[in-house]
């Protein structure tokens, strides 16, 4: 096994969070390792909504923070939310300066749209529904041009390297079938979410929570892993992953209906703009009752291809014209609010290990992420993480020999994904979660140490222990929220509820 030393941050992941971290770490040398070419297999490139920020005269960071806390159902960390929203305008302006082509109004200011649970129109978009790819494309160009950044577009994370004190000293990276030990003063995990653990997901299927699983195995604290956000309007057209029908459609007047044309959430004009967990459960219930669930976007009219080109293209590929027919939808795994406990500057509970983006749990999303806060967090906290990680110096002394985690065989992964959607999905219960644990035990016995199994177990164990319903976590056998909102904190070797 080869070993190299890199005297600067080692960033695992090339999405918006990872590249924001890399750019802001200048002039320190940065190595970015990502398992697929940039712009592929990362959720930020697929994001449709945009970047939430207080950009209009009628808005303010304090109002944005209040909406963030309200959506998070008692588990948002106030200080983190205030830092995030205070960074809003500066972050959007930084992205625009890098070349992100945000939509503008007639006066040249950022055009903003309204999304669910926001009290103001504050989502900066690109081309209607193309924000993620356009923003990330600008960062990719900047990263490729930056002299301090080296990028491996075939580097897959297989393990973390630690010393006897537990400090993270590097990572085990696979390139071209060869394993490399990469020692670095700081390892930044920007490995994305865990949507690929579900059979019904809107995210790249390769996102399996492996960064979270490795961090937990190394001894880092995992925060609130049970909180998975299910997007209520994934297009049910037989594709895996499921194409996303952006929430902005409902902001522009699209309505959720059943197979007979009845409104799923009521007739009020803003009924479909409730928090995502509420809307997702309504879609789930309608489908479970056999009534079906559809997004009727015909009111948007013949401007649809221009206003929402990504959604329109996905519909047409499926043989559906959304200007003439409602879109069949289902609730699908979309975003992981939980993850590796980290501060706004990426620091985790393990020295030498940072986490940023969807794999991190910084406290800004709580039990239910406010729409379009994820791209803001990835860029804003990515920049903070880059500045902090750049200050870490290389440690001395021996390190333990790392062991590569095995791959879960395709049939095992398929079974895991079906199990998670069926028993750890929109509506959960002790019986279903216990069934899921039984399946995970069987998969672990056949392939010990596989990271997807370990990540799924964190979600299921925490969901089983949380005997209440809160935000994205809904227990059919415990439908009420507990009187006190409490975090879940898991630490190896024995997962346990804390606080």
C-alpha positions in Angstrom: 0.0 0.0 0.0 1.5 3.4 -1.1 1.6 6.4 1.3 1.8 10.1 0.4 1.9 13.1 2.6 -0.1 16.2 1.6 0.6 19.3 3.6 -2.8 20.9 3.5 -6.5 20.0 3.8 -7.6 16.7 2.2 -11.2 17.2 1.1 -13.3 14.1 0.3 -16.1 15.2 -2.0 -16.5 17.6 -5.0 -19.9 19.1 -4.5 -20.8 22.6 -3.5 -19.6 22.1 0.1 -16.3 20.5 -0.9 -15.4 23.0 -3.5 -16.4 26.0 -1.4 -14.1 24.6 1.3 -11.3 24.1 -1.2 -11.5 27.6 -2.7 -11.6 29.4 0.6 -8.6 27.4 2.0 -6.3 29.4 -0.3 -3.4 29.8 -0.4 -2.9 26.5 1.4 -2.4 23.6 -0.9 -5.7 21.5 -1.1 -6.3 18.0 -2.4 -9.8 17.2 -3.4 -10.7 13.5 -3.9 -14.1 12.6 -5.4 -15.2 9.2 -6.7 -16.7 10.5 -9.9 -16.0 13.4 -12.3 -17.0 16.8 -11.0 -20.7 17.6 -11.6 -21.6 14.0 -11.5 -23.1 12.0 -8.6 -23.5 14.9 -6.1 -26.8 16.2 -4.9 -25.9 19.9 -5.2 -25.7 19.6 -9.0 -29.3 18.3 -8.9 -30.8 21.0 -6.7 -33.6 22.9 -8.4 -34.9 25.4 -5.9 -32.0 27.8 -5.3 -30.2 29.5 -2.5 -32.3 30.9 0.4 -31.1 34.3 1.7 -32.5 37.6 2.8 -32.0 39.6 -0.4 -35.0 41.9 -0.7 -35.7 45.2 1.2 -38.7 43.6 3.0 -36.5 40.7 4.3 -33.8 40.4 7.0 -31.5 37.7 8.3 -33.4 37.6 11.6 -36.7 36.8 9.7 -34.9 34.1 7.8 -33.5 32.6 11.0 -36.9 32.7 12.6 -38.4 30.7 9.7 -35.5 28.3 9.9 -36.1 27.7 13.6 -39.8 27.3 13.0 -39.3 24.6 10.4 -36.8 22.7 12.5 -39.4 21.8 15.2 -37.5 22.7 18.3 -34.1 21.3 17.3 -32.4 24.1 15.4 -29.4 25.6 17.2 -30.1 29.3 17.4 -26.5 30.5 17.1 -25.8 28.3 14.0 -29.0 29.5 12.3 -28.1 33.1 13.0 -24.6 32.7 11.6 -26.0 30.9 8.5 -28.6 33.6 7.7 -26.3 36.4 8.5 -24.0 35.0 5.8 -26.8 34.8 3.2 -26.3 37.9 1.1 -22.5 37.7 1.2 -22.6 34.1 0.1 -24.9 34.7 -2.8 -22.8 37.6 -3.9 -19.6 35.4 -3.6 -21.3 32.7 -5.8 -22.4 35.4 -8.3 -18.8 36.8 -8.4 -17.6 33.3 -9.3 -20.0 33.2 -12.2 -23.2 31.7 -10.9 -25.8 33.3 -13.3 -28.6 34.0 -10.8 -31.9 35.3 -12.2 -32.2 39.1 -12.0 -35.1 41.4 -11.8 -35.6 44.5 -14.0 -33.5 46.6 -11.7 -30.6 44.2 -11.8 -31.1 42.8 -8.3 -31.4 39.1 -7.4 -34.8 37.8 -8.4 -36.3 35.8 -5.5 -39.2 33.3 -5.3 -41.3 32.0 -2.5 -41.0 28.4 -1.2 -42.8 26.4 1.5 -42.5 27.6 5.1 -40.7 30.8 4.1 -42.5 34.0 5.3 -40.9 36.0 2.5 -39.8 35.4 -1.1 -36.1 34.8 -0.6 -34.9 32.0 -2.9 -32.4 33.1 -5.5 -32.8 30.9 -8.5 -31.1 30.2 -11.8 -33.0 29.6 -15.0 -36.2 28.8 -13.0 -35.1 25.4 -11.7 -31.4 25.0 -12.7 -29.7 26.5 -9.7 -27.7 23.6 -8.5 -25.9 22.7 -11.7 -25.3 26.3 -12.7 -23.9 27.3 -9.3 -21.7 24.2 -9.1 -20.5 24.7 -12.7 -19.2 28.1 -11.7 -17.3 26.6 -8.7 -15.9 23.7 -10.8 -14.5 26.2 -13.2 -13.0 28.3 -10.4 -11.5 25.2 -8.7 -10.0 23.9 -11.9 -8.3 27.3 -12.4 -7.1 27.7 -8.8 -3.4 26.9 -8.6 -3.7 25.8 -4.9 -6.2 23.0 -5.7 -5.4 19.5 -7.0 -8.4 17.3 -7.9 -8.6 13.5 -8.1 -11.7 12.7 -10.0 -11.3 9.0 -9.4 -10.6 9.0 -5.6 -13.0 6.9 -3.5 -12.9 7.1 0.3 -12.3 3.7 1.8 -11.3 4.5 5.4 -9.9 7.0 7.8 -6.4 7.0 9.2 -5.9 7.7 13.0 -3.2 7.7 15.5 -3.2 6.0 18.9 -4.8 9.1 20.4 -7.7 8.9 18.0 -6.8 12.0 16.0 -7.6 11.7 12.3 -4.4 11.9 10.4 -5.5 11.1 6.8 -7.7 8.9 4.7 -7.5 5.6 2.8 -8.3 6.5 -0.9 -8.8 4.1 -3.7 -7.7 5.1 -7.2 -7.7 2.9 -10.2 -8.1 -0.2 -8.0 -5.1 0.7 -5.8 -5.3 1.8 -2.2 -3.4 4.9 -1.1 -2.7 6.2 2.4 -3.0 10.0 2.2 -1.7 11.7 5.3 -2.9 15.3 5.8 -3.2 17.8 8.7 -7.0 18.0 8.2 -9.5 15.7 6.6 -12.7 17.4 5.5 -15.6 15.0 4.8 -17.9 16.5 2.2 -19.4 13.2 1.2 -23.0 14.1 0.8 -26.1 12.5 2.2 -27.7 9.1 2.5 -30.6 9.1 0.1 -29.2 6.1 -1.8 -30.1 4.0 1.2 -33.7 4.3 0.1 -35.3 2.6 -2.9 -37.4 5.8 -3.5 -35.0 8.7 -3.6 -34.4 11.9 -5.5 -30.6 11.9 -4.8 -27.8 10.1 -6.6 -28.0 6.4 -5.7 -24.2 6.4 -4.9 -24.8 8.6 -1.8 -25.0 5.9 0.9 -24.0 7.7 4.1 -20.5 6.2 4.0 -18.8 9.4 5.4 -21.1 9.3 8.3 -20.5 5.6 8.9 -16.7 6.0 8.8 -16.8 9.0 11.1 -19.0 7.1 13.6 -16.6 4.1 13.4 -13.7 6.4 14.1 -15.4 7.7 17.3 -17.0 11.0 16.1 -20.3 12.1 17.4 -23.3 11.6 15.2 -26.2 14.0 15.6 -29.9 13.2 14.9 -29.4 10.6 12.2 -33.1 9.7 12.3 -34.2 12.9 10.6 -34.5 12.2 6.9 -36.5 14.7 4.8 -38.8 13.1 2.3 -39.6 15.4 -0.6 -43.4 15.2 -1.3 -43.2 15.6 -5.1 -40.8 13.1 -6.5 -42.0 12.1 -10.0 -43.3 8.6 -10.0 -42.4 7.7 -13.5 -40.5 4.4 -13.0 -37.0 5.9 -12.8 -34.3 5.4 -10.1 -33.4 8.0 -8.8 -36.8 9.7 -9.1 -36.8 13.0 -10.9 -37.7 15.9 -8.7 -40.6 18.3 -9.3 -39.3 21.4 -7.5 -41.2 22.9 -4.6 -41.2 26.2 -6.6 -43.9 24.8 -8.8 -46.3 25.0 -5.8 -45.0 28.5 -5.1 -46.2 29.3 -8.6 -49.6 27.8 -8.2 -49.4 24.1 -8.8 -51.6 22.0 -6.5 -51.5 18.5 -5.1 -54.6 16.4 -5.9 -55.7 12.8 -5.8 -56.9 10.6 -8.7 -60.3 12.2 -8.5 -59.1 15.7 -8.5 -59.6 16.4 -4.8 -57.1 18.6 -3.0 -54.8 16.6 -0.8 -54.3 19.3 1.8 -57.4 21.5 1.4 -58.7 24.2 -0.9 -56.9 27.2 0.6 -54.5 28.8 -1.8 -51.5 28.2 0.5 -52.5 24.8 1.7 -49.7 23.1 -0.3 -47.0 25.4 1.0 -46.9 23.8 4.5 -43.6 22.3 5.8 -42.3 19.4 3.7 -43.0 16.7 6.4 -46.7 17.7 6.5 -47.0 17.6 2.7 -45.0 14.4 2.4 -47.3 12.6 4.8 -50.4 13.8 2.9 -48.9 12.4 -0.4 -47.9 9.1 1.4 -51.4 8.7 2.9 -53.2 9.3 -0.4 -51.1 6.7 -2.1 -51.5 4.2 0.7 -55.3 4.7 0.6 -55.3 3.9 -3.2 -56.4 7.4 -4.2 -53.1 8.3 -5.9 -51.2 11.6 -5.6 -50.6 14.0 -8.5 -49.1 17.5 -8.9 -51.4 19.5 -11.1 -49.2 22.2 -12.7 -51.4 23.0 -15.6 -52.1 26.5 -14.2 -48.5 27.4 -15.0 -49.5 27.1 -18.6 -47.4 27.1 -21.8 -44.6 29.1 -20.2 -43.7 25.8 -18.4 -40.7 24.9 -20.6 -39.1 28.3 -20.0 -40.0 28.7 -16.3 -39.0 25.1 -15.2 -36.9 23.6 -18.0 -35.5 20.7 -15.9 -38.9 19.5 -14.7 -40.4 19.9 -18.1 -37.6 17.9 -19.7 -38.0 15.1 -17.1 -41.7 15.0 -17.8 -41.3 14.8 -21.5 -38.7 12.0 -21.2 -41.3 10.1 -19.3 -43.9 10.7 -22.0 -45.9 13.2 -19.9 -46.7 16.8 -20.9 -47.2 18.7 -17.6 -49.1 21.5 -19.4 -51.9 19.0 -20.2 -51.7 16.2 -17.5 -51.1 16.2 -13.7 -47.7 14.6 -12.7 -47.8 11.4 -10.6 -45.8 12.0 -7.5 -44.6 10.1 -4.4 -42.7 11.1 -1.2 -39.0 10.1 -1.6 -35.9 10.4 0.5 -34.4 13.8 -0.4 -32.1 15.2 2.3 -30.5 14.0 5.5 -30.8 16.6 8.3 -28.7 14.4 10.6 -25.1 13.4 10.2 -21.7 14.0 11.7 -21.9 16.6 14.5 -20.0 19.6 13.3 -19.8 23.4 14.0 -20.3 26.1 11.4 -16.5 25.9 10.7 -16.7 22.1 10.1 -14.9 21.0 13.3 -16.2 17.6 14.6 -15.6 16.0 18.0 -12.5 14.3 16.6 -9.3 16.3 16.2 -8.2 16.5 12.6 -11.7 15.6 11.2 -14.0 18.2 9.6 -17.4 17.7 8.1 -19.4 20.0 5.8 -22.5 19.9 3.6 -25.1 17.2 3.9 -23.0 14.7 5.7 -22.6 17.2 8.5 -25.2 18.1 11.2 -24.5 21.6 12.2 -27.8 22.3 13.9 -29.2 24.6 11.3 -31.8 22.1 10.0 -33.1 20.6 13.2 -35.8 18.1 12.6 -36.9 19.5 9.3 -34.8 21.5 6.8 -36.3 24.8 5.5 -36.4 24.7 1.7 -33.3 25.9 -0.1 -31.3 26.3 3.0 -29.0 23.4 2.0 -27.2 25.2 -0.8 -26.7 28.2 1.4 -25.3 26.0 4.2 -23.0 24.2 1.8 -21.4 27.4 0.5 -21.5 29.5 3.6 -20.2 26.9 6.0 -17.9 25.5 3.4 -16.2 28.8 3.2 -15.9 28.9 7.0 -14.6 25.3 7.0 -12.0 26.1 4.4 -10.6 29.0 6.4 -10.4 26.9 9.6 -9.0 23.7 8.0 -6.3 25.7 6.3 -4.9 26.7 9.7 -4.3 23.1 10.9 -0.7 21.8 10.9 0.6 18.3 10.2 0.8 16.1 13.3 3.8 13.9 14.0 4.1 10.3 15.1 3.0 6.9 14.0 -0.5 6.0 12.7 -2.5 2.8 12.8 -2.8 0.7 9.6 -6.1 1.5 8.0 -8.5 -1.2 6.9 -10.6 -0.8 3.7 -14.3 -1.2 4.3 -15.9 -3.9 2.1 -18.5 -3.2 -0.6 -22.0 -4.4 0.1 -23.0 -6.8 -2.8 -25.6 -5.4 -5.3 -28.3 -7.8 -4.1 -27.6 -6.8 -0.5 -27.8 -3.1 -1.3 -31.1 -3.7 -3.2 -32.6 -5.4 -0.2 -31.3 -2.7 2.2 -32.9 0.0 0.0 -36.3 -1.7 -0.2 -36.2 -2.2 3.6 -35.4 1.4 4.4 -38.2 2.7 2.2 -40.7 0.3 3.6 -39.8 0.4 7.3 -37.8 3.6 7.9 -39.6 5.9 5.5 -42.3 8.6 5.8 -44.3 6.8 8.5 -42.4 4.6 11.0 -43.3 2.2 13.8 -41.6 0.0 16.3 -42.6 -3.1 14.4 -41.3 -1.8 11.1 -38.0 -0.5 12.5 -37.5 -3.8 14.3 -38.0 -5.6 11.0 -35.4 -3.3 9.5 -32.9 -4.0 12.2 -33.4 -7.8 11.6 -32.6 -7.3 7.9 -29.5 -5.1 8.7 -28.3 -7.8 11.1 -28.5 -10.4 8.3 -26.7 -8.1 5.9 -24.0 -7.4 8.4 -23.5 -11.1 9.0 -23.0 -11.7 5.3 -20.7 -8.7 4.7 -19.2 -7.5 8.0 -18.2 -3.9 8.0 -20.0 -2.7 4.9 -20.6 1.1 5.3 -24.1 1.3 3.8 -25.3 -1.2 6.5 -23.6 0.8 9.2 -25.2 4.1 8.0 -28.6 2.6 7.8 -28.3 1.1 11.3 -27.6 4.6 12.7 -30.8 5.9 11.2 -32.9 3.0 12.3 -31.5 2.8 15.8 -32.1 6.5 16.4 -35.6 6.3 14.9 -36.5 3.4 17.1 -35.2 5.3 20.2 -37.1 8.5 19.3 -40.6 7.6 20.6 -42.3 10.7 19.4 -43.1 12.4 16.1 -41.1 15.5 15.2 -40.3 17.2 11.9 -39.3 14.6 9.3 -39.5 11.8 11.8 -43.0 10.4 12.1 -43.9 7.5 14.3 -47.4 6.1 13.6 -47.3 4.5 17.1 -46.2 7.7 18.8 -47.9 10.5 16.7 -47.5 13.2 19.3 -44.4 15.3 19.9 -42.7 15.0 23.3 -43.0 18.0 25.6 -39.2 18.7 25.4 -37.3 18.7 22.1 -34.1 16.6 22.6 -31.3 15.7 20.3 -30.0 12.2 19.6 -26.3 11.9 20.0 -24.6 8.6 19.0 -21.0 7.7 19.8 -19.2 4.4 19.1 -18.9 1.8 20.4 -22.3 1.9 22.0 -25.0 4.0 20.4 -27.2 5.8 23.0 -29.6 8.6 23.4 -28.2 11.6 25.2 -29.1 15.0 26.6 
